[in-house]
Structures are given as C-alpha cells and as structure tokens.
Amino acid sequence: MPEVTSAAAYGPHGDLCAAFLQELPIDGAAVSIFGGSAAETLMCASDVTAARLDELQYDLGDGPRWDVFRTQLPVMIPDLSAAGVRLWPAFAEAAATTDAAALFVFPLLAGGLVIGVAELYCTSPREFSPAQISRATHIASRTAWTLLRGLMPDHETESAAIPVARREIHQATGMVLVQTGSTAAEALLLLRGHAFASGRSLQDTAVDVVNRRLNFTPAPDAADSGPQ
C-alpha cells in the first residue's frame, strides 16, 4: 500500500487522504468538498491520478460522484472498463486515459448533510469486501466531521451550551440532535454547516427545521454518519 508522499502538492490536508491509504487496499485517494453554494474545493489528492479523476468529474459534470452526492450512498466500480460505467459516458471515456482501473466513491456524511466525497482508486480491477466497505464508510464519516468543523469560522464553532438568543435555533438544535443521535454541539454544527453550504442564514435554516421542511435524519441505507 503506497505512502502518501506527495499529498501536500495536491491539497493542504494530506492527512485526510492518508487515512484511506493506510487502512484500505487502494493506490490513491482524493477528498473534495462541494454542494449548494459552497465552492468546489479539492482538499487533498494522494497523486496526479487521484487529482485527475476528481477534476474530470467536476469539469464534465458527469461521473459517480454526482450520484453519490444525490443518493448519499457509495458507488463501487470494481472495473472501470465494464459496461456499467457507461452510465457516465463522458467520464468513462475520460477515465480510460488515466491509470485507474477501479474506482470507489464514498459520501462525506455528517448527520444528514453531505459535504463532499472521497474518491478512491486502484490501478487494477478490484472489489471491496463488506468489511472494507464498512471501514471506508467509517473513515469517510470521520473525515466529514473533521472537515465540517474546519469549514466553520472560529466564532461559529462555539459550544452549543453558550446561550443563543433566537428561540428557533435552540428548537432546531434539539430536533437535529434527536434526528442524528449527535450531541448538542454537533447538532448546532450541522445546522451551521447546512447554512454555509446552501448560502442561507443560520436563522432561516433553523426555521426550516422547526417547520419540518428540513430533516437531518440519515437515509435508511446511507453510510453511518456519526463521528467516528
């Protein structure tokens, strides 16, 4: 399993990619955040191929990452040359020019909030075992919470125990806590993360939760999204 020796050249958070390479039988990894009004940002890539696979999907608007973002479920492609990859024709054609032969894309889920994806590749066809899928899911969840905390300005990550004047934010925090099984601080962080990603105020986001227009309950078959 290769070491992440050049991650810093492809993003400021190489340790996030290193976690996947150290614990899974893969040859490369990339972690991106995107969604809503939040700018697309490649947080790290272990090598040129990982960065290229991420770039192709973003540039083309085609590829498994968009399905992952929509469904909150991982997409497993054991063989990039297989017919099933034709679900994404533009990406399939472009991916054939890279060194990747297998691709596994996992949602970065924190509660019911998807903040991006982890894209893992192998240079030869490969299938993940159920245990490896579970492990990748846990790493992706841990990565999501790490990034979500880092996305918020320092003054936005204060403890939820600090009084907040707006009643709706208190109510929404309690509702998100119940929906996700998280702590109060994590529930407030999820609210702020959703507001950040959607370009809306924390107050408006909280009102949507209170009025049941927004729910953070993870999808039944979605990856485990609690902090790991």
KAKAFEN-V698183 format. One record per helix or strand of 2 or more residues. SS is the DSSP state (helix for helix, strand for strand). FROM is the first residue (numbers start at 1). LEN is the number of residues. If there is no record, write none. Layout:
BEGIN
SS,FROM,LEN + SS,FROM,LEN
END
This chain:
BEGIN
helix,7,4 + helix,14,10 + strand,28,8 + strand,38,8 + helix,48,13 + helix,64,8 + strand,75,3 + helix,83,13 + strand,102,9 + strand,113,10 + helix,130,22 + helix,154,3 + helix,167,14 + helix,184,15 + helix,202,9
END
